[in-house]
Amino acid sequence: VGTTRRRLLASAGLAAGGVVSGSLPAAAAARGGRLPFHGRCQGGITTPPQGHLRFTSFDVAGSRADLAGLLLAWSEAAARMCDGDPVGPVGGDPSTAPVDTGDAYGLPASRLTVTIGFGPSLFDGRFGLRAHRPAALADLPAFRGDRLDAARSGGDIGVQACADDPQVAFHAVRTLARIGRGVVTARWAQAGFDSAPDGRTGRNLMGFKDGTNNLDASDAVAMHRNVWVGDGDDPAWMRGGTYLVARRIRIRIERWDASDLDEQETDVGRRKVSGAPFGARSEFAPVVPEHEPRHSHIMLANPRKAASEAERILRRGYSFDDGLLPDGKIDAGLFFAAFQRDPRRQFVPIQRRLAAHDLLGEYLIHTGSALFAVPPGCRPGGYVGDTLL
Ligand code: HEM
């Protein structure tokens, strides 16, 4: 097993004696916020949202063995980083590039999670995986109003790193990219932030509380019903996994900021300051459909009809700020990310309604889109994707 592992690691371009070396310098003195990488399900899904996101989508070039070696090397490195450890020596040998880049050295683990998913293109035949493509990983249809940029969309493998420290999240994805050099090339990347007051709902860049009626990630029954691929679902390699839909949605900030409060609240279907639904005072008061503006965002997203409960998704998006567009407008918005058991029955019907009628739509531009099958977690010694490969 040892030599197989070393061969795979080497085929992934990882220096021998790096991740595979047993002894590491006494590092990461502060070990705050360690979340286990290993487990039945991957982290970063039901994990309470960390403050920072770094997402990178990669394309793979190589053989199936290269792919397996890559995922093993990534899983081992991710487990170390989630423990707050560097992936190898930061210093020592003046004649080689340090195995760990050092940018997170000495920082606490910061609740780092690394979540790995497989895009539809991974199943196109290059790796002999065509027969294993889940039916639920059907390409998303085009939606009305989409302005998708191919350079911000798709990818063979998506890696979501979340942490309470942006530098820890950056280090994690940068390190995986470095380990994968020669096998993967980065296709697009997105950084994001989520600023939520302790135990309360955070606000998005429109100034509204976002997440009020999200699925409760600590509700195991809801997670089994709407998020996790179940024991009876196919394909078997996805059981304990889920599907991620990511959309980079630019908000037309200047136009939104010029709209009056009455319009903003009608578009969302909630009050801005309190987050309460129409006809109520408190954020978590039940939504009364008769009191809601027709075509408000929340009523289109969840019409509260017989089929609506089964459509509900676990939203886990992050705001982004990418500076300015060439015309001087702010290039910021929401990197929408949602986990679900079957996008064909959850994200797609919701987004069809939103694209057709959502009052918020005037202020939103979908500029990127990606879909990933997120396999179950792995055991120590295994790797994310070992149920597939
Ligand atoms: C920049 C884009 C978006 C913004 C600013 C936004 C904002 C909001 C806000 C303020 C709420 C109300 C509070 C809450 O319950 O979380 C909400 C609810 C919701 N949104 Fe969005 N949203 C966006 C895009 C989307 C997209 C693309 C989808 C799915 C296709 C979606 C699905 C939902 C759902 C399912 C709810 C909960 C509705 C309910 O059950 O009451 N949103 N969103």
Residues whose N, C-alpha, C, O or C-beta is under 5 A from the ligand:
A	BS01	HEM	N204 M206 F208 K209 D210 G211 T212 N213 N214 I249 V268 I298 A301 N302 L334 F336 F347 I350 Q351
